Amino acid sequence: MSSLRTQRRSWKCYLCGTDIVEGQRFTFTSRGPIHWECFRVEVAKAFNNRIPEDGEFLLELIDYFNEGIVKIKEGEYRMTPSLPQGGRVNLGGLGCFPLFGG
């Protein structure tokens, strides 16, 4: 049986207090879950609104990875109903691959 979930998890952003739903861009810090936009505001405050270039670069990389995670999670939810039992997808000549622990 596939281990894919059909319900999205949710958390509360520790900075703004609103819901974060799986599929949105967010991250976790030592203080808990936080929207990506709220995190950027928090980082900017830590640098008196002048984030150094290397810090900006790291934030851009993390943002890039977060976008990929969001796309993967969205694919997981979109494909769940059509996946065969076992959570594997056949990509033709590329082979058959398990998805998300399936």
TORGU-46650 format. One line per 8 residues: number of its first residue (from 1); their letters; for each residue x, y, z of N, C-alpha, C. Coordinates in steps of 0.001 Angstrom, whole numbers, plus 500000, padded with zeros to 6 digits. Layout:
<nodes>
NUM = a = X/Y/Z/X/Y/Z/X/Y/Z | ...
</nodes>
This chain:
<nodes>
1 = msslrtqr = 500840/498817/500000/500000/500000/500000/500889/501253/500000 | 500464/502275/499335/501232/503508/499226/501250/504248/500559 | 502384/504877/500844/502485/505666/502070/502189/507140/501812 | 501693/507484/500636/501391/508880/500317/500206/509351/501144 | 500274/510580/501610/499181/511169/502380/498257/511935/501439 | 496994/511992/501809/496053/512768/501009/495638/514044/501731 | 496011/514201/502989/495691/515420/503718/496968/516198/503980 | 496867/517494/503812/498024/518362/504039/498145/518683/505522
9 = rswkcylc = 499382/518665/506000/499639/519041/507389/499661/520558/507502 | 499468/521057/508706/499527/522505/508911/500180/522811/510255 | 500728/524019/510339/501400/524522/511529/501027/525986/511700 | 501410/526580/512815/501245/528015/513048/502610/528679/512933 | 502658/529750/512178/503891/530533/512055/504160/531223/513386 | 505342/531045/513921/505640/531636/515220/505803/533145/515150 | 506004/533703/513976/506175/535151/513881/504852/535870/513693 | 504067/535471/512692/502814/536179/512407/501584/535510/513010
17 = gtdivegq = 501717/534241/513419/500615/533540/514068/499567/532962/513138 | 499740/533086/511818/498759/532522/510898/499177/531112/510482 | 498244/530426/509844/498488/529040/509447/499515/528935/508330 | 500304/527886/508416/501195/527444/507345/500640/526100/506917 | 500361/525948/505639/499823/524701/505124/500884/524050/504251 | 501054/522752/504426/501994/522005/503608/501722/522329/502144 | 502766/522675/501430/502636/523109/500045/502958/524592/499906 | 502969/525323/501037/503414/526710/501023/504920/526723/501283
25 = rftftsrg = 505552/527839/500920/506984/527966/501221/507130/528380/502685 | 507878/527562/503432/508127/527846/504839/509383/527110/505245 | 509813/527366/506457/510971/526658/506985/510763/526464/508479 | 511657/525730/509081/511657/525536/510528/512940/526129/511072 | 512835/526811/512187/514012/527295/512906/513976/526701/514305 | 514918/527079/515126/514926/526580/516499/513683/527041/517266 | 513010/528077/516764/511788/528584/517408/510528/527927/516862 | 510653/527173/515755/509488/526486/515198/509262/526816/513739
33 = pihwecfr = 508055/526518/513235/507745/526767/511828/507515/528254/511559 | 507917/528687/510360/507779/530096/509999/507604/530204/508482 | 506680/531082/508053/506526/531358/506620/507866/531846/506071 | 508136/531537/504807/509388/531979/504198/509504/533503/504217 | 508416/534188/503906/508438/535652/503886/508704/536211/505285 | 508096/535596/506289/508329/536030/507674/509783/535780/508074 | 510331/534659/507632/511725/534337/507926/512660/535385/507338 | 512399/535791/506101/513240/536818/505468/513179/538127/506248
41 = vevakafn = 511994/538479/506731/511840/539694/507547/512659/539561/508823 | 512599/538390/509448/513347/538153/510687/514860/538246/510452 | 515324/537677/509338/516755/537742/509002/517165/539190/508751 | 516344/539923/508018/516662/541331/507739/516768/542129/509033 | 515859/541893/509965/515912/542596/511259/517216/542291/511993 | 517669/541039/511901/518909/540640/512573/520115/541392/512021 | 520005/541855/510769/521095/542602/510129/520748/544079/509950 | 519861/544582/510795/519433/545986/510706/519002/546354/509285
49 = nripedge = 518243/545460/508669/517698/545629/507310/518758/545760/506228 | 519972/545302/506505/521060/545294/505521/521705/543915/505503 | 521058/542988/504828/521578/541625/504767/522820/541633/503886 | 523940/541113/504386/525162/541067/503571/524955/540225/502308 | 525765/540475/501312/525626/539780/500027/525692/538265/500181 | 526600/537764/501020/526677/536307/501187/525418/535762/501861 | 524833/536537/502759/523572/536145/503392/522438/536116/502379 | 522390/537134/501520/521374/537166/500459/521516/535958/499545
57 = fllelidy = 522759/535625/499219/523013/534478/498349/522503/533195/499003 | 522790/533006/500285/522314/531812/500989/520789/531770/501042 | 520157/532915/501257/518696/532966/501264/518131/532599/499890 | 518783/533049/498834/518347/532700/497480/518454/531195/497244 | 519550/530586/497711/519706/529134/497561/518621/528379/498324 | 518386/528792/499557/517350/528141/500365/515990/528321/499701 | 515743/529519/499157/514485/529789/498469/514335/528852/497271 | 515398/528657/496531/515396/527757/495384/515041/526333/495819
65 = fnegivki = 515664/525855/496889/515369/524520/497391/513928/524423/497892 | 513461/525475/498582/512074/525480/499057/511086/525377/497903 | 511364/526074/496805/510496/525983/495623/510439/524552/495117 | 511579/523884/495091/511610/522488/494663/510798/521595/495576 | 510906/521804/496872/510139/521012/497831/508644/521245/497626 | 508253/522500/497422/506841/522810/497191/506345/522094/495943 | 507138/522098/494874/506739/521415/493633/506618/519910/493849 | 507529/519335/494585/507475/517903/494880/506237/517572/495705
73 = kegeyrmt = 505969/518362/496734/504801/518121/497579/503513/518267/496781 | 503446/519264/495920/502250/519455/495093/502069/518251/494166 | 503171/517775/493590/503095/516586/492751/502609/515378/493521 | 503059/515256/494762/502624/514142/495603/501109/514153/495751 | 500539/515302/496022/499091/515386/496222/498320/515238/494912 | 498881/515737/493839/498196/515634/492549/498230/514211/492012 | 499298/513473/492283/499454/512130/491734/498852/511038/492614 | 498615/511304/493872/498150/510281/494807/496972/509469/494279
81 = pslpqggr = 495897/510094/493773/494753/509282/493329/495073/508385/492126 | 496029/508762/491307/496289/507994/490090/497446/507012/490227 | 498129/507003/491353/499250/506082/491522/498757/504657/491740 | 499456/503695/491168/499103/502299/491447/499451/501958/492886 | 498885/500891/493378/499197/500466/494740/500702/500248/494859 | 501284/500739/495905/502724/500637/496101/503430/501949/495841 | 502726/502923/495264/503296/504250/495094/504441/504325/494115 | 504396/503527/493050/505472/503551/492056/504919/504092/490755
89 = vnlgglgc = 505737/504816/490051/505323/505377/488775/506266/504878/487691 | 505700/504465/486559/506496/503951/485442/506793/505100/484488 | 508060/505402/484301/508469/506488/483426/508988/505948/482100 | 508332/504935/481587/508694/504368/480287/510102/503810/480293 | 510919/504233/479325/512275/503740/479189/513189/504118/480343 | 512761/505064/481170/513592/505477/482303/513462/504533/483485 | 512436/503689/483497/512276/502733/484577/511101/503073/485469 | 510981/502322/486530/509884/502464/487487/510482/502950/488806
97 = fplfgg = 509961/504045/489314/510549/504685/490491/509552/504789/491624 | 509989/504505/492874/509116/504735/494018/509005/506235/494269 | 507846/506672/494689/507647/508078/495005/507378/508243/496479 | 508136/509091/497144/507858/509530/498504/507689/508369/499460 | 508605/507440/499406/508591/506339/500371/507618/505235/500024 | 507057/505266/498804/506050/504273/498422/506641/502921/498148
</nodes>
